[in-house]
Amino acid sequence: MKFLDIGTLETAALGAPNARGDVFVQLGLMYSTGRTVPTDRVAAHKWFNLAAFKGHMEAAQLRKELAAEMSEDDIAEAQRAARQWITTH
């Protein structure tokens, strides 16, 4: 997977209408591993969820693996955040 620059990722995070699923996967990976941002499983799950919504095939598996390490409350929070992002953007 080719990594995109932080500017492209930030633009996607702000709701660029043409953002691809791989951009959201990269955001999920950043938050799940703490690469250039603090580790945040809720945020990572949200981005993986959005990537899956955009049709990225690997995103659903990454989300499932991450969810196995999360509480039900955290998963619910991540799902709410993803729905809110979709509604807002």
C-alpha positions in Angstrom: 0.0 0.0 0.0 1.3 3.4 -0.9 1.2 5.9 2.0 -0.2 9.3 1.3 1.1 12.5 2.7 -0.5 13.9 5.9 -2.1 16.8 3.9 -4.1 14.4 1.8 -5.1 12.4 4.9 -6.2 15.5 6.7 -8.2 16.7 3.7 -10.0 13.3 3.7 -10.6 13.6 7.4 -12.3 16.9 6.9 -14.7 15.4 4.4 -13.3 15.6 0.9 -16.2 14.2 -1.2 -13.8 12.3 -3.5 -11.7 10.6 -0.7 -11.0 7.0 -1.5 -11.3 4.1 0.9 -7.5 3.6 1.1 -7.2 7.1 2.6 -9.5 6.1 5.4 -7.6 2.8 5.9 -4.4 4.8 6.3 -6.1 7.0 8.9 -7.3 3.9 10.7 -3.8 2.5 10.7 -2.3 5.7 12.0 -4.7 5.8 14.9 -4.5 2.0 15.6 -0.7 2.1 15.7 0.0 5.6 17.0 1.9 6.5 13.8 2.2 10.3 13.9 -0.9 10.6 16.1 -1.7 9.4 19.6 -3.1 5.8 19.6 -6.9 5.9 19.6 -8.8 2.7 19.0 -12.2 4.4 18.7 -10.9 6.7 16.0 -9.2 3.9 14.2 -12.4 1.8 14.2 -14.3 4.8 12.9 -11.9 5.2 10.0 -11.8 1.5 9.2 -15.6 1.5 9.2 -15.7 4.5 6.8 -13.2 2.7 4.5 -15.4 -0.4 4.5 -18.3 1.9 3.6 -16.3 3.3 0.7 -15.8 -0.3 -0.5 -12.2 -1.0 0.7 -12.0 -4.8 0.9 -9.3 -5.0 3.7 -11.0 -2.4 5.9 -13.7 -4.8 7.3 -11.0 -7.3 8.4 -8.9 -4.6 10.0 -12.0 -3.3 11.8 -12.9 -6.8 13.0 -9.4 -7.4 14.4 -9.4 -4.1 16.2 -12.9 -4.6 17.6 -11.7 -7.8 19.3 -9.5 -5.6 21.5 -12.2 -3.0 22.3 -15.1 -2.8 24.7 -18.7 -2.8 23.5 -19.0 0.8 24.6 -16.0 1.8 22.6 -17.2 0.0 19.5 -20.6 1.7 19.9 -18.9 5.1 20.3 -16.8 4.4 17.1 -20.0 3.5 15.2 -21.7 6.6 16.3 -18.7 8.7 15.2 -18.7 7.0 11.8 -22.4 7.7 11.3 -21.9 11.3 12.4 -19.1 11.7 9.9 -21.3 10.4 7.1 -24.1 12.7 8.1 -21.9 15.7 8.3 -19.9 15.0 5.1 
